[in-house]
Amino acid sequence: MNAVDIIIKKRDSKALTDEEIRFFIDGYTEGKIPDYQAAAWAMAVLCRGMTARETTALTRAMAESGEMVSLKGIADIAVDKHSTGGVGDKTTLIVQPIVTACGLPVAKMSGRGLGFSGGTIDKFESIPGMRLNLSKEEFLNQLKQYGTVLSGQSADLAPADGKLYALRDVTGTVPSIPLIASSIMSKKIAAGTPLILLDVKVGNGAFMETLEKAEKLARLMVSIGKKFGRSVKAELTDMNQPLGYAVGNALEVQEAVRMLRGEKSAPDLYEHCIESSALMIKMGRKAKSVDEARHMAEDAIHTGKALESLKLLVRLQGGDVSYIDDLAKFPKAPIIRDLYARSDGWLSEINARMVGEASVLLGAGRVTKADRIDHRVGIIVHHKVGDPIKKGMPLFTVHANNEEKLNQAAELLNNACKYSESEVEKLPQFYGLIE
């Protein structure tokens, strides 16, 4: 058995055996299979697909590439949430504190940004001192003692996914249903969380651009979870425009903190977070109905308990809590400039993918594995689809670190917007729930 034969077999649309998948994943994790062969294999999977059986085998191999966590006796009803990736999606920074404030432990394993989408780990690293690669022992001890923990892939937990995740980001192999499903579910399985809420994004700013593909991905992940004895639900949510108003790591952290302070300046983000929190609270049997759970989630914000929960998580993992107390401490980009509407009318489109790509150009994401994120840069989106617009109104505020990048991003952002002479309906937020 060798890597080349496995790549060729998948290239030729043949199903891989469980043993071949295990051989390839173990070899890549151990460094015996180089990046260029793993990239070729990932591209073959993207182009040729995988059966449900192959995807489950891939998930198992990736989950078992490192330590497997059991939460028995630590947090038997702990819950996790994971998004398939979007633009401006800072929901974990809001939802995890809400849910833990309602008495339900959250054991969260997250990833970095992929392609044009932001990553939870990158956002949290905007806070100086935050440690986000916890060992298995640190992960479990913090969860047991405090009921909240968030970690990226470490050498202990799902290391195969950590390597493959970074490779997919820079090789054009992100939007593959089997690779997305196995990446997400391997982290969930390795982390041992019994209850999982998946947020499957739909639209031009998501890896699943159609509802049909999103449903397929959601059903596959729910099915994989069931095979591993997990209780999984998947909500289908809109990503045809950025979520909230901030896009970019430190900017998104600040928007999340303001929401936990009780500000509702971004109604779409608020509704999304309350609904996701309520589903998790109901899954964890802390409420008898979703309506009751919604009231609990909103109360956690109004009483300040959710904000305190965020500060606890930051403090436990070495972060400087003073940045949460005083958002002015976050460093600002050296260039901050507004972009203005070029026409009167109603906004009919704010292409989320193009906004995400603009943020990557600014330095908020990675083009190569070695790229370093500039946490200061990003974009503030001032309007939503369906808003009435006058020529000359600010549409975006761009936070940049040099003029060339700003100009490149500005061109993308201007092209991301379309106008209508007649009134345009607001976009829906939710498309359904897969159970």
C-alpha positions in Angstrom: 0.0 0.0 0.0 1.4 3.4 -0.9 0.2 7.0 -1.2 0.5 7.3 -5.0 -1.8 4.3 -5.6 -4.4 5.7 -3.2 -4.3 9.1 -4.9 -4.7 7.5 -8.3 -7.5 5.3 -7.1 -9.5 8.3 -5.9 -8.5 10.3 -9.0 -10.2 7.5 -11.0 -13.4 7.8 -9.0 -12.9 4.5 -7.1 -14.0 4.1 -3.5 -11.1 3.8 -1.0 -11.2 1.0 1.6 -11.2 1.9 5.3 -7.6 0.5 5.5 -6.4 2.8 2.7 -8.0 5.8 4.3 -6.4 5.0 7.6 -3.0 4.4 6.0 -3.1 7.7 4.2 -4.2 9.8 7.2 -1.8 8.1 9.6 1.1 8.6 7.1 0.3 12.3 6.6 -0.1 12.9 10.4 3.3 11.2 11.0 5.1 13.1 8.3 5.7 10.1 6.1 3.3 11.5 3.4 4.4 15.0 2.3 2.1 18.0 1.8 2.2 17.8 -2.0 0.8 14.2 -2.0 -1.8 15.2 0.6 -2.8 18.2 -1.6 -3.2 15.9 -4.6 -5.3 13.5 -2.6 -7.5 16.3 -1.3 -8.0 17.7 -4.8 -9.0 14.2 -6.0 -11.5 14.0 -3.2 -12.9 17.4 -4.1 -13.3 16.5 -7.7 -14.5 12.8 -7.3 -16.3 12.9 -3.9 -16.6 10.1 -1.3 -19.3 7.7 -0.3 -20.9 8.1 3.1 -19.0 5.0 4.2 -15.7 6.6 3.1 -16.5 9.8 4.8 -17.3 8.1 8.1 -14.0 6.1 7.8 -12.1 9.4 7.1 -13.8 11.0 10.1 -12.8 8.0 12.4 -9.2 8.0 11.1 -8.8 11.8 11.7 -10.5 11.6 15.1 -8.3 8.7 16.2 -5.1 10.3 14.9 -4.5 11.7 18.4 -6.0 11.4 21.9 -9.7 10.6 22.2 -11.4 12.5 25.0 -14.2 11.0 27.2 -16.3 13.4 29.1 -17.9 10.7 31.3 -17.7 11.8 34.9 -16.6 15.3 33.8 -19.5 16.9 32.0 -22.0 14.3 30.9 -24.3 16.8 29.2 -21.7 19.1 27.7 -22.6 20.7 24.3 -20.5 21.9 21.4 -21.4 24.2 18.4 -19.6 24.4 15.1 -20.1 26.6 12.0 -19.2 25.4 8.5 -17.6 28.8 7.9 -18.9 32.2 6.9 -18.0 35.9 6.7 -18.5 37.9 9.9 -19.5 34.8 11.8 -18.4 35.5 15.3 -21.3 33.6 16.9 -19.1 31.3 19.1 -17.8 34.4 21.0 -21.4 35.2 21.9 -23.1 31.8 22.1 -20.6 30.0 24.2 -20.8 32.6 27.0 -24.6 32.7 26.9 -25.0 28.9 27.1 -22.4 28.5 29.9 -24.1 31.3 31.8 -27.3 29.2 31.6 -25.6 26.4 33.4 -24.8 24.1 30.4 -21.1 23.2 30.0 -19.6 23.9 26.6 -16.5 22.0 25.4 -15.5 23.7 22.1 -12.8 22.6 19.7 -12.4 25.2 16.9 -10.4 25.9 13.8 -8.7 28.8 12.1 -9.9 30.6 9.0 -10.4 28.7 5.8 -10.2 30.5 2.5 -12.4 33.6 2.6 -14.1 32.6 5.9 -13.0 33.6 9.4 -11.9 31.3 12.1 -12.8 31.3 15.8 -9.2 30.7 16.9 -7.9 33.7 14.9 -10.6 35.9 16.4 -9.8 34.9 20.0 -6.1 35.4 19.3 -6.8 39.1 18.9 -6.9 39.2 22.7 -3.3 39.3 24.0 -2.2 36.2 25.9 -5.0 33.9 24.9 -3.8 30.2 24.9 -5.9 28.2 22.4 -3.8 25.0 21.9 -4.6 23.2 25.1 -3.5 19.7 26.0 -6.0 16.9 26.7 -5.5 17.3 30.4 -5.9 21.1 30.3 -9.0 20.7 28.2 -10.6 18.3 30.6 -9.6 20.0 33.9 -10.9 23.4 32.8 -14.2 21.9 31.6 -14.6 19.9 34.8 -13.8 22.9 37.1 -15.4 25.8 35.2 -17.8 24.3 32.6 -16.3 26.3 29.7 -13.3 25.6 27.4 -12.2 26.4 23.9 -9.2 24.9 22.1 -7.8 24.5 18.6 -6.2 21.3 17.3 -3.2 20.5 19.5 -0.7 17.7 19.2 -3.1 15.7 21.4 -6.5 16.3 19.8 -7.3 15.5 16.1 -3.8 16.4 14.8 -4.6 14.9 11.4 -7.4 17.5 10.9 -5.1 20.2 12.1 -2.6 19.5 9.4 -5.2 18.8 6.6 -7.2 21.9 7.6 -4.2 24.2 7.1 -3.4 22.5 3.8 -6.9 22.8 2.4 -6.9 26.5 3.2 -4.2 27.2 0.7 -4.7 24.5 -2.0 -8.2 25.3 -3.2 -9.7 22.2 -1.6 -12.0 23.8 1.0 -15.5 23.4 -0.6 -15.6 19.5 -0.5 -18.6 18.0 1.3 -16.6 14.9 2.5 -13.6 17.0 3.6 -15.8 19.6 5.4 -17.9 16.9 7.1 -14.9 14.8 8.3 -13.0 17.9 9.4 -15.8 19.2 11.6 -17.0 15.8 12.9 -13.5 14.5 13.7 -13.0 17.5 16.0 -16.3 16.9 17.6 -15.7 13.1 18.1 -12.2 13.6 19.4 -13.4 16.2 21.9 -15.9 13.7 23.3 -18.9 16.1 23.4 -22.2 14.2 23.5 -24.4 17.0 22.2 -23.5 19.0 19.0 -25.2 21.9 17.3 -24.0 22.4 13.7 -24.5 25.8 11.9 -24.5 24.9 8.2 -24.1 28.1 6.2 -25.9 28.6 2.8 -25.2 31.2 0.1 -22.5 32.9 -1.9 -20.4 33.5 1.3 -20.5 29.8 2.3 -18.8 26.7 1.0 -22.3 25.3 0.3 -23.8 27.9 -2.0 -27.1 26.1 -2.6 -29.7 24.9 -0.1 -29.5 21.4 -1.7 -25.8 21.1 -1.0 -26.2 22.5 2.5 -28.9 20.0 3.3 -26.7 17.2 2.0 -23.8 18.2 4.2 -26.0 18.7 7.2 -27.6 15.2 6.8 -24.2 13.6 6.3 -22.8 15.2 9.5 -25.9 14.3 11.6 -25.6 10.7 10.3 -21.9 10.5 11.2 -22.6 11.8 14.6 -25.3 9.2 15.2 -22.8 6.4 14.2 -20.5 7.7 16.9 -23.3 7.8 19.5 -23.6 11.6 19.5 -26.8 13.7 19.5 -26.5 16.1 16.6 -28.8 18.9 15.2 -27.9 21.1 12.2 -29.4 24.5 11.5 -29.3 25.9 8.0 -28.6 29.6 8.1 -28.1 32.3 5.5 -24.7 33.5 4.3 -25.5 35.6 1.3 -24.3 38.7 3.1 -21.9 39.1 6.1 -23.3 38.2 9.5 -23.4 41.3 11.7 -21.4 44.3 10.6 -17.8 43.5 11.5 -15.5 41.4 9.3 -12.0 40.9 10.6 -10.6 39.4 13.8 -10.3 42.2 16.4 -13.3 44.1 14.9 -15.4 41.0 15.3 -14.3 40.4 18.9 -15.4 44.0 19.7 -18.8 43.5 18.0 -19.3 40.3 20.0 -18.4 42.0 23.3 -20.8 44.9 22.6 -23.6 42.4 22.0 -22.9 40.7 25.3 -23.1 44.1 26.9 -26.7 44.3 25.7 -26.3 46.3 22.5 -28.5 45.2 19.6 -26.9 47.2 16.8 -26.7 44.1 14.6 -30.2 42.6 14.7 -29.4 39.7 12.4 -26.4 38.6 14.6 -28.5 39.0 17.8 -31.3 36.8 16.5 -28.9 34.2 15.1 -27.1 34.0 18.5 -30.2 33.8 20.6 -31.7 31.1 18.4 -28.5 29.0 18.4 -28.1 29.4 22.1 -31.7 28.4 22.7 -31.3 25.2 20.6 -28.2 24.3 22.6 -29.9 25.0 26.0 -32.9 22.8 24.9 -30.6 20.0 23.7 -28.9 20.1 27.2 -32.3 19.8 28.9 -31.9 23.1 30.7 -35.3 24.2 29.3 -38.4 22.4 28.4 -39.0 24.3 25.2 -37.1 26.5 22.7 -39.2 29.5 23.7 -38.2 29.0 27.4 -34.6 28.6 26.3 -34.7 31.8 24.3 -35.9 33.7 27.4 -33.0 32.2 29.4 -30.5 33.2 26.7 -31.8 36.8 26.5 -31.8 37.0 30.3 -28.1 35.9 30.4 -27.3 39.0 28.3 -29.5 41.4 30.2 -28.2 40.4 33.6 -24.6 40.6 32.5 -24.0 36.9 33.2 -23.0 36.1 29.6 -20.4 38.9 29.5 -18.9 37.6 32.8 -18.8 34.1 31.3 -16.8 35.4 28.4 -14.4 37.2 30.7 -14.0 34.0 32.7 -13.1 32.0 29.6 -10.6 34.7 28.5 -9.0 34.8 32.0 -8.8 31.0 32.3 -6.9 30.7 29.1 -4.4 33.5 29.8 -6.1 36.3 27.9 -5.9 40.0 29.0 -9.5 40.6 30.3 -8.8 44.4 30.4 -9.4 44.3 26.6 -12.9 43.1 27.2 -13.5 45.8 29.7 -12.0 48.5 27.5 -12.4 47.9 23.8 -10.3 51.0 23.0 -7.3 49.0 24.0 -7.4 46.9 20.8 -4.8 48.3 18.4 -6.2 50.1 15.4 -5.1 49.7 11.8 -3.0 52.6 10.5 -5.3 53.4 7.7 -9.1 53.7 8.2 -11.2 54.8 5.2 -14.8 54.9 4.1 -16.2 53.7 0.8 -19.3 55.3 -0.5 -22.4 54.2 -2.4 -22.2 54.9 -6.1 -26.0 54.9 -6.7 -29.4 55.6 -5.3 -31.8 52.7 -4.7 -32.1 49.7 -2.5 -29.2 47.3 -1.8 -30.0 44.1 -3.6 -26.7 42.3 -2.9 -23.7 42.5 -0.6 -21.8 39.5 -1.9 -20.4 37.9 1.3 -17.7 35.9 -0.5 -16.3 39.1 -2.1 -16.3 40.8 1.3 -14.5 37.8 2.8 -12.0 37.8 0.0 -11.4 41.6 0.5 -10.7 40.9 4.2 -8.1 38.3 3.2 -6.5 40.7 0.9 -6.2 43.2 3.8 -4.4 40.5 5.9 -7.3 39.2 8.0 -6.9 35.7 6.5 -4.2 33.6 4.9 -3.1 33.1 1.3 -0.3 30.7 2.2 0.2 28.5 5.3 3.1 30.7 6.4 1.0 33.9 6.3 0.6 35.8 9.6 -2.7 37.3 10.4 -3.0 41.1 11.1 -5.7 41.1 13.7 -6.2 44.9 13.3 -7.4 44.9 9.7 -10.9 44.3 8.4 -14.1 45.8 7.2 -17.2 47.4 8.8 -20.3 46.8 6.7 -22.8 49.7 7.3 -25.9 48.3 5.5 -27.8 45.1 4.8 -29.6 43.8 1.7 -33.0 45.6 1.5 -31.8 48.9 3.0 -32.6 52.1 1.1 -29.4 53.8 -0.1 -28.5 57.3 -1.3 -25.5 58.0 -3.5 -22.6 59.1 -1.3 -23.7 57.2 1.8 -20.9 55.2 3.6 -21.2 51.5 2.7 -18.0 50.2 4.2 -15.2 51.4 6.5 -12.0 49.6 5.6 -9.3 49.1 8.2 -6.0 48.5 6.3 -2.3 48.4 6.9 -1.1 49.8 3.6 -2.6 51.7 0.6 -2.0 49.0 -2.0 -4.0 46.4 0.0 -6.7 49.0 0.7 -7.1 49.8 -3.0 -7.3 46.1 -4.0 -9.9 45.5 -1.2 -11.9 48.6 -2.2 -12.3 47.3 -5.8 -13.7 44.0 -4.5 -16.0 45.7 -2.1 -17.4 48.1 -4.7 -18.1 45.2 -7.0 -19.7 43.3 -4.1 -22.7 45.6 -4.0 -25.6 45.7 -6.4 -28.5 48.2 -6.4 -32.2 48.0 -7.4 -34.5 50.8 -8.4 -37.4 49.1 -6.6 -37.7 48.0 -3.0 -35.9 44.7 -2.1 -37.0 42.1 0.5 -34.7 41.4 3.5 -32.9 38.1 3.3 -34.1 35.2 5.5 -31.9 34.1 8.3 -32.9 30.5 8.8 -33.8 27.8 6.2 -34.5 24.9 8.5 -33.3 22.4 11.1 -32.0 18.9 10.4 -32.4 16.5 13.3 
